[in-house]
Each structure stands twice: as C-alpha cells, then as structure tokens.
Amino acid sequence: MHLGNYLGAVKNWVRLQHEFDTIVSIVDYHAITIAYEPEQLRQRRHDLAVTLLAAGIDPDVAALCVQSQVPEHTELAWILNTITPLGELERQTQFKEKSRQQESVAAGILNYPVLQAADILLYRADKVPVGEDQVQHLELSRVVARKWNALFGTPTGRRLEDGSEEREQFFPEPQPVLTPTPRVMGLDGKSKMSKSMGNTIGLLESPESIWAKLRPAVTDPKRIKKTDPGTPEVCNIYHLHKAFSTPATVEHVAVQCRTAGWGCIDCKKVLAESMETELVPIRRRAAELAAAPRRVDDALAAGAARCRALAHETMLAVRDRMGF
C-alpha cells in the first residue's frame, strides 16, 4: 500500500467504519487479471491485511475479508455478466487505457467492473467509499443493479408512468462517498500516484527512504531559485501537507511559499516531520502484526464468516428470483 491508497481510500474507510456497517474486502480475484506467482499472491494478500489492520481497520467493527474466501462473489459476477451490455464495458476508461498498453487483452480486464459490481451488490451496499477514478465503475454498478431489478425484482402491483409494472428494488443503486483527498498525485507531480508509474511512497517505508524520495520530488515548476515566490496551489508537496500537516502548519507553509520565506527543501522537511507523526504508529502496529500472523488469520476468518452469511442470504434471494 502506498500513500495514494492510504489517503485516497483507506484513511476514509477507517473513519467510516464507525459510522456505517462496513465491509472491507481484499480483492485477490481482481489481482489475477495480470501475470503473477501464486506464492507472491499469498504473501501480498497477507501483507495487505497487515497494512489495513495497522492503518486502523478494526476487525471488531468492520468485516475484513478476502474476496476468494466468499465464493458468492464470482457466482454473482457471472450472473451480472449475463445482463451487462458489452458497450458499457468497452467504454470504461480503465479498460481503454489498459487495452492500449497490452498486445493481448484478457477477458478479465474487460469484465473487471462486473466483478466490482458483484463485490458491492452481493452485500446490497448503498454507499461505497471510492476515489474519483472509480466513480465510473460505480456508475456501472448502478446500471447493472437497475437492469437486474427491472428483470427480476418482485412485482409491486403498481404501474409506472410508462405503463410498465413497477418492481422491487432488491439491489440498491450504490452511491459514491468520496474521500477528502480524492486524487493523490505522484512525486513526479504529473500523474496519479501509482506503482506502475514509479512515483509512490510506501505506507510502511522507513523515514530515510521517504526522505530520499521527497527530497527530489517535483514542486512548483516556476519556482527556480529559493528567493522566487511560489504558488502553493500548484505544488504537490503543498497538497500532501494538507493531508498530513495541521491546519496551522498548512497555512504557514502557504505563506512561506508565497513570500519565498522558505525554500522547497525547508517545506519538504516540515512535511516529512508531519508524515512521521502519522506514520510511526502505523509502522509500529504493522511490525506487531507481522510478528503475530495468527492475529491476522483470525481477523480474516472472522470477517469471512460474517461476509459469507450476508452473501448466502443475498444469493438465496437472487437464485429464487431468477428461477434457480
């Protein structure tokens, strides 16, 4: 997990788990749409669970589960595939981008958003905390829910304005809950923070490693010399300050930038200190969990049991309405 994942999603999940009945899923079926080694998949699944728990997901509050441990995810995905228009999948931005990058595109890349829809609809979720890059996929989930409800929802006995019979809205149409930091730019200042772009900072990286990446990170491109006044709003380091620093520090950073009171290195040093305040406890908890793998396994087992019970209930109703 890198800072983009943490700020753009996980930090929001940690807060929302205390406001909503929350499910957090480690989506290992999604992970196999690219080449991988089985042992690496097992290790990354465990490492991600450690990081989620260390970042603040509480298994006594939220259900933390592994997607592949709830078979109903893929059962519902196949069912939804049968009613999802091909055109809806082909126009997905991420499919277009990944198609351009590969000579041979696997069907799983095309159907990826259908499995995402199944991940959501299986639990009849009405709210999904996402980054802005996933809003289009969430819109597809609403399209699929609407289509399934129209085909298989139980008739209510009422007529709609167009004369058709109204049907029960079995699957809610899920709405996005955007994080306060919807898009985190990478250290290059040009593109979204992404491992494939090589512009990330890992959530569990050491202070030395983080500083080695922060020091050369891109800032305001028009600020050449230390004495040049800057524009904090165009500087990615300033936006990271807003994610990690106190409001008073953020305001001070903006003033120092605009008046050339600080150089960019000074600004980065303060950011590194603010980051450490938040990341030190996460690294400590991760080390404790890594040393006690049984705690992680128990949390995942409990989460899977809770999710399987919900999934079983949903699929009983889906099968019945579809004639199985």
Steps between C-alpha positions, in 0.01 A plus 500: 500500500629844410399845620260542208307190614509613861394861449266431210315208658613326818515801729140572404398138566648519850276797577188363331514161674373675813209661312378212280472122499824451308658228287860525380598241243848397385420434135741224401284388205549845352875464549531201264407697188875554454788248508593391852669230706271301735732532799531872437121529497479329839767725647352822361155404626642454851709817478198704394298364790780601738512849352123550511488396864801716583342797323198477731246253361356342815388137446267533799320784322535440124494164322842456341486211254682348205289496185591144400382369837142600411415297185178692443705792361578310183157335480329838500761638259406236242129576547563873452714428193192357330313831521784755467514666154835451325506866400491609863817300567685611188452868583653470848802732519724250678425231241595739220824594670602143579403381152742748347780371723462129412524305176261229623224613734351235730124482539551559872615856426175565315285333767688651796224759568234225504686324780525836675124537467455152647731592791265787582158360417565168675472690830226729368719796588348843452822698551849429371803706609711542186757724337387709205661257254246233603187716460444374144514138614254581776264651244514165318401329826189719509421419137532126572291523818229692313496247217486196731223657710297572187534138385476306824376728777173384655200682343345754739158506330540869411539648153766749394431809287599311183243232578752234601468313826710631788739250654666477840842665520675194642847633425556861619665731249827571686615860538864614528641641821805692383800532726612848613813429290337364181811501280858476625767602253829316478841642586549592135216752540357396163294186550303316764711321760538149359744212542509452123618861463772461764393822674380365835594499866418179683292532814750289697820643353774613737553872572832485312336352192215749510739794520707361210183517291365829635823696455499494117118503467354751254367827646379825340667484155526880479695524823862467383694669782440504874433873481222456240149530647286194431139401448416230754176397324699360205752319721442133577703526822253762626209263432678227696534751783121538497473123545757464779568835666288696748287786361734750666802342333324493162424871529860573602633295208285698256626834636863390495463377143334815367752731670806282425557478874587133454671308230337182371736283707387679818139431405576133434675459835191625684285265292726207588455582870121518462494171314703330771251609765229302321705213358704397805200342683397321179849354452507392864165320475607336174815364664295360788256329260778363282641335811159349586357356173233306690332830593477588131365156406239518776385845387461380141320183606251697710443748218447221246242334725303824532519563125404145404185525712395822324596365158307177556185695586532718187562208266204299634277789396678554166480132404133483593408811299696375197344155497780288648 
